[in-house]
């Protein structure tokens, strides 16, 4: 049962103490994270330990890539990949809409754990594990990889803290995070003088355990327990963290995969979400402390299959492959938006 409140702001948690040699300090910070996860589902983290220059180098490389001509960016088109990596042009992403709908003014570049071409999972046809599709741009791969590895390390700290906050074995989640399909998206919203402060990305939850986000401009909103949209502006020196589908399932709703959206804003905006996942074949189901004969239980999901099924319903090139029979969704795949406050409250 969710304890999400009618919050009007998002708390800031200094996570530097998670690296403390003092167990009591680590437990204190973990408890603070647990409260934010259960009452809000969104929080800022400061004290990440990531040097700002690591972000700045990645931001500069991202700006250089998105400034390239479209035909140059399309050399890395995501539809050329066998494991969902590369450039996402405007109009590629989003659920199917009316024929006359105007696509979001948003382009992206999708990366994840960069595996070699002879990786056995990739060779076996895993749809989310494999090599990245790097563009021919000096320094781009190095800058993005440095940032990815730094944020992923913070993600491992948080994953352990969530377990401690729940009173579980600290390794209950991290033992499943050895070769994860955790994606880093580089997202660009071009300057749009015609923006009318409406929706950019529609309300949704994230498919993985949680997300570590660093945006460069306002636009993000989160849904509170009363069904109201609350602004989550950028705060210098922090990341935004939100709970995803898998932690909601593992905790049977004690942590809620908070529905969020992006408003259309006129200014140019870059956004860098790291979607922290567990290993592809991990079975996710409510922990024993959240099960009882009187509590309705959701069926278990495989972490990677859930990610793939949701992704395949959100990207045009994958929907086409499913429709043609080239790809088949995993058995028991859920439709979009089956988690979070949006699903609980029926909010559009």
N, C-alpha and C positions, 0 to 999 in steps of 0.2 A: 504494500500500500504506500503510495507516495506521500511524503511529508512536505512537498513543495509548497512554498508560501506565496503570499501576494507581495513579493519583494518589489521594490521600486528602484533598486540599484544593485550592482554586482560587486561582491566583496573582493578585496585584494589579500592574497595570502603570500607571505614571504617564505619561500620554500628552501632558502639557504640552510635552514636547520635540518633538512633531510640528509645532509652530508655530515652532520655533527657526529663525533665519536660518542656523545652522550645519548644513550638510548631514550632517556626521558624527554630530551629535546626532540628527537625524531618522532616519538609518540605524540608529543604536543602538536607538532606541525601536522602530522597525519590526522589527528582528531579534528583540527581546524579544516583540513581539506575535506574530511568526511562530512562535516556540518554543511559546508558549502555545496557539496555534491548532492546531499539529500534535501536541503532547503531551497536551493536555487538551481543547481545543475549547471551553473556557469560561474566561473570566478577568474580573476586575474591572478597571475603568478609573477612575483618579483623575486629577485635573488636567484635567478636561474644559473648564474655563473657563465653565461654565454657572452663573449666579448661583442660589443656593438659593432666592431669592425667586421666580424664574420657575417653579420646581417647586411651591413653596408656593401660589402663586396658582392654578395649574392644579389642584392637589389640592383646594383649597377649592371651586373651581367644580365639580369632579367630585362632591364630597360633597353639594353643594347639589342637583345634578341627581339623583343616586341617591336622595336623600331625598324626592323628589316622589312623589305617588301613582302607582300603576302606570298608570292610564288616561292620566295626563299624559305619562309617559315613552313610552307606546305611540303617542303622536302622531308620534314620531320613529322608529317601528318600522322595522328594517332591511329587512323584506319590502316596504316601500313604495318602496324605492330601486331605481333601475336600475343602480347602480354600487357596491352593497354598502357603504352608509353608514348609520349610525344605531344605534338602541337594540336590544340583543340580550337578550331576557328569559331568565329561568331556563328551562332545558329546550330552548332553540332550538338550541344548539350541541352538537356531539358526534356520533360515528358512531352508526349505528343499533344499538340494543341490545334486549334482551328487553323484552317489553311491560310486565313488572312491575318493571323497573329504576327506581331513584330517580335523577332527574337531579341533576347537580352543583348545589350552592347557589352559583351564580355568575351575575352579570349583567354586561353590558359595553356600551360605546358605541364604535363603530368610526368612525374618521376617516382621512383620507389627504390627498394634495395637493388643495387646494380649487380646482377649476377652474370657470370660468364656464359657464353653461347653454348658451352658444353654442360651447363648445369642440368642434372637429371630431371628436376621438376619441369624446367623449361622444355627439355627434349621430350618429356612425356605429354606435353600439351597443356600444362597448367596455364589458365588464362590470365593469372595475375602475378606470376613469378617469372623473372627473366631479366634480360639486359635492358638498360635504358636506351633511348633513341636520341643520342646527343647530336645537336646541330654542329656544323663545322664553324665554330665560333671560338677563337682562342680564349682560354681561361674560363669558359662557361661551365663546363663539366666539373672543373676543380672547385669553383666557387659554390656551386649548388651542392656538390657532395659534401664539402666542409660544413655547410650550414645544416644539411640533412643529418649528418652524423652527430653534430652538437645538439640539435633539438631531440633527436632520437634518444640520446643519453638522458636528457631531462625526462623524457617520456617513461623510461625504465624506472627512474626514481619515483615518479608519480604512480606508476602501476603498483609498485611495492607499497606506497603510502596508502593507496585505496584498500589494499588487503589488510594492512594494520588497522586502518580506521574501522574496518568491519569486524575486527577481532579475530581475523583468520591468520593462518600460517602466512608469514610475509611473502613466501614464494608461491602462494596458491595460484596467482596469475602469471608471474614472471617465468615460472617453469615452462609456460607455453609460448614464450616470446624469444625464440631462438633464430628463426628465419621467417620474419613476418612480412606480409604484403602491406606494410605501412607506407602510405603514399604521401609525397610532398607535392602539392600543387602550387604552381606559380600562376597567379590570376591577375589579369589586367583589365580594368574598366576604363576605357578611353574617356577623355573629356567629352561631355555630352551637354551642349548648351540647351538642348530641348528637354532635359530631364525635368520631371514634374514631381519629384519627391514621392514617387510611387514605388511599387515593388521592383527589385532587381532580380534577385534569386528568390523564388517563392518559398514559403514556409516548408521546412524539412528537418529531419534529424540526420545525424551522421551515422554511417553504417558500422563503424568500428567500435573500439572501446572508448576512446575519447579523442579530442582534437586539441592541438596546440597551435594557436593562430597568432600571426603578427600582421596587422593591417597598417596601411599608411594614411588612411583617411576615414572619416565617419561613414556610417551606413548600416552597420550591423544592429539588429534588434533581436531580443529574446522574449519568449512568451512566458509570463508568470502564471502562478496558480489560479489567478482570477481571470485568466484569458486576456490580459492586457499586454501590449507590446512595449517593452522597456528598452531604451537606447543603451548600447554598449560601445561608447566612444573609445578610440585609442588612448591608452595611458602610457606615457614615455617609460621605457625601461621594463615593460611587462609583456607577457603573452596572455592571450585569452584562452581559457580552457573550458571546454564543454563536454558533458557526458554523452556517449554514443549508445547505439542500440545494444551492443553486447554487454556493457556494464549494467544496463537496465535489465536485461534478461538474467544475467548472473545474480543480480540482487532482487529479482522479482519486483522491480519498481521502487525499491528503497532509494536507489539512485536513478533519476529519470533522464532519459535521452532528450534533452531539452530542445523543443522546436525553436528554430530561429530563421531569420530571413535577412535579406539585404535590400535596403531601400535604394531607389535610383537617386544618385546625387550627381550634380553637374560636374564636380571636380574630378580630375583623373585620380584613379585609385588603384593601388596594388594590394594584393592580399595573399598571404602565404600560410595556408593551413597544412599542418602535418597530422595526418589521420593515423593515430597509433593503433595498431592491430595486434592480434596474437597469431600464432602459426596457422596456416591455411586449413589444416585438418583438425584443429581444436574443436571438440564438441563443447558448446556453451549451453548450460542449463542452470536453473536456480541452484545456488549453493544449499546444502542441507539445512542451514539455519533459516532459510526462507521458504521451506517446504512444510506443509502440514496437510492433513486430510481435508481441512476446511477451506484451503486456499486453492483457487483455480490455477492450474499451472500451464504456462505456454509450452509448446513442444520445443525440444532442443534444436539448435541450429549449429551447423559447422561454420566457423568464423569466415573462412575464405569463400565458401559457397554463398553465404549471405552477401558478402561484399560483391561477388561477381554477379549475382542475380539482380541486386539493386542497380549496379552499374550498367548492366545490360538493358535495363528498362529506362535508363537515363541518357544514353548516348545513341545518336542516330545510326552510326555505322554498326553498332552491336545489335540494335533492334532489327536492322535489315538482315543481319546474319541469322538471327533467331527466326525471323519470318521466312527466310529461304530454307531453313532446316540445316544450315551449316553449323549452327550452334544450338544446343539444347539447354534450357535452364535446369538447374538441379531440382530433383524431386522435392516437393514441399516448399519451394521458393515463395516468399511473401511478396505481395504487391507493395508499392511504395507507401511511405507514411503510415506504418503500422506500429510505430513507437512514439513516445514522447507526449507532451501535453496536447499537441495538435490532435493526436488520436484519442486521448483520454477525454478531451473537452469537445471534440468535434468542431474545432475552429478552423476556418478556411484562411 
